[in-house]
């Protein structure tokens, strides 16, 4: 396909209207997006109207929800008192000794054995817990308690929040 004078004029017109290279290629036909981009650069076309992008939707402020009698009452969550001591960390469980007198290894692990690793894998003393597990569980009860802890809500300290707000305000000051 050759760039004729008519096609070049059409390209210039569409480019100044703000159409994308893909849209121009479709309208011209027989030319790729990359060919349009290359021709635009060779012609030195720079200034163009705003590109055709989907309009941004502005977020509408949410309306407060009206509470009705049929709405379930809010649950209260029991929070530990600040003076309560932290939960005690369970003592490490020693690995079980197999009937052969050895400890569980990768080669001796079975479906109903605890797969909690004990020690450093690069050391010869590395082993697995090997205690009995409930059906479908990977760890014994003691190691399950250590592995699956309930998530706690993240608390933000007031000083952290005010520092974050100050940082945002400082960037706004310099950006405008």
C-alpha positions in Angstrom: 0.0 0.0 0.0 1.4 3.4 -1.0 0.8 6.6 0.9 -1.0 8.8 -1.6 -1.5 12.5 -1.1 -5.2 11.9 -0.4 -4.5 9.3 2.2 -1.8 11.5 3.8 -4.3 14.4 4.0 -6.9 12.1 5.5 -4.4 10.8 8.0 -3.5 14.4 9.0 -7.2 15.3 9.4 -8.0 12.2 11.5 -4.9 12.7 13.6 -5.8 16.3 14.4 -9.3 15.2 15.4 -7.7 13.1 18.1 -8.4 9.6 16.7 -6.1 6.8 17.8 -3.7 5.1 15.4 -5.9 2.0 15.5 -9.0 4.0 14.7 -7.2 5.8 11.8 -5.9 2.5 10.4 -9.5 1.1 10.4 -10.8 4.1 8.6 -8.0 4.2 6.0 -8.1 0.5 5.4 -5.3 -1.6 4.2 -2.8 -0.2 6.7 -1.8 -1.2 10.2 -1.7 0.7 13.4 2.1 0.7 13.3 2.2 2.0 9.8 0.0 4.9 10.9 2.3 5.6 13.8 5.4 5.5 11.6 3.9 7.9 9.0 2.8 10.3 11.8 6.4 10.4 13.0 7.9 10.8 9.6 5.5 13.7 8.8 6.4 15.3 12.2 2.8 15.6 13.3 2.7 16.3 17.0 0.0 18.7 18.2 -3.3 17.0 18.2 -6.7 17.3 19.9 -7.3 15.3 23.0 -7.3 11.6 22.3 -10.6 9.9 22.2 -10.8 8.2 25.5 -13.9 7.0 27.4 -15.2 9.8 29.6 -14.4 9.3 33.3 -17.3 8.8 35.5 -17.4 10.8 38.6 -18.1 8.9 41.8 -21.5 9.8 43.2 -21.6 10.3 47.0 -23.3 7.3 48.6 -26.5 7.9 50.4 -26.8 6.9 54.0 -28.8 3.7 54.4 -32.0 3.9 56.2 -32.3 1.4 59.0 -35.6 -0.6 59.2 -37.0 -2.8 61.9 -36.3 -5.8 59.7 -32.6 -5.1 59.7 -30.6 -7.5 61.9 -29.0 -5.9 65.0 -25.3 -5.3 64.7 -23.1 -7.9 66.4 -20.8 -6.7 69.0 -17.2 -8.1 68.9 -15.6 -8.8 72.2 -12.2 -7.1 72.2 -9.5 -8.1 74.7 -8.9 -5.5 77.4 -5.7 -3.5 77.0 -4.4 -4.7 80.4 -4.9 -8.4 79.5 -1.6 -10.2 79.0 -0.9 -11.4 75.5 -1.8 -15.0 74.7 0.8 -17.5 75.7 2.7 -19.0 72.8 2.3 -22.8 72.7 5.3 -24.8 73.6 7.0 -26.4 70.6 5.8 -30.0 70.1 8.5 -32.6 69.8 8.4 -34.9 66.8 6.9 -38.3 67.2 9.2 -41.3 67.0 8.0 -43.9 64.4 7.7 -47.6 65.3 11.0 -48.1 63.5 12.7 -45.8 66.1 13.3 -43.0 63.5 11.7 -39.7 63.0 9.4 -38.8 60.1 11.1 -37.7 56.9 9.9 -36.8 53.4 10.1 -40.5 52.5 8.3 -41.8 55.5 5.4 -39.2 55.7 1.9 -40.6 55.2 -1.5 -39.1 54.8 -2.5 -39.1 58.5 0.9 -37.7 59.7 1.6 -34.1 60.8 3.7 -32.4 58.1 5.1 -29.6 60.4 8.8 -29.1 59.6 11.2 -29.1 62.5 14.7 -27.8 62.2 16.7 -26.5 59.2 16.2 -28.4 56.0 19.9 -28.1 55.2 20.9 -30.0 58.4 20.9 -33.8 58.8 18.7 -33.4 62.0 15.8 -32.0 59.9 12.5 -33.9 60.4 8.7 -33.6 60.4 6.4 -33.8 63.5 4.9 -37.1 62.4 2.1 -37.1 65.0 -1.4 -38.3 64.1 -3.7 -35.8 62.4 -7.4 -35.6 61.9 -8.7 -36.7 58.5 -7.9 -34.2 55.8 -5.6 -32.1 58.0 -2.0 -31.4 57.3 -1.0 -30.7 60.9 -1.7 -32.2 64.3 -3.8 -30.1 66.7 -0.9 -28.4 68.3 0.7 -27.3 65.1 -2.7 -26.4 63.6 -3.2 -23.9 66.4 0.2 -22.4 65.5 -0.4 -22.3 61.8 -4.0 -21.2 61.6 -4.4 -18.2 63.8 -7.5 -16.0 63.5 -6.8 -12.7 61.7 -6.9 -9.6 63.8 -8.1 -6.2 62.8 -5.4 -3.9 61.9 -5.3 -1.0 64.3 -3.9 2.3 63.1 -2.3 4.5 65.7 -3.5 8.1 65.6 0.0 9.4 65.1 0.3 7.2 62.0 -2.9 8.5 60.6 -2.0 12.2 61.2 1.4 11.6 59.7 -0.2 10.2 56.6 -2.6 13.1 56.3 0.3 15.6 56.7 2.2 13.8 53.9 -0.8 14.0 51.6 -1.3 17.7 52.4 2.4 18.4 51.7 2.3 16.8 48.3 -0.8 18.7 47.3 1.0 21.9 48.2 3.8 21.2 45.7 1.8 19.6 43.0 -0.3 22.6 42.2 
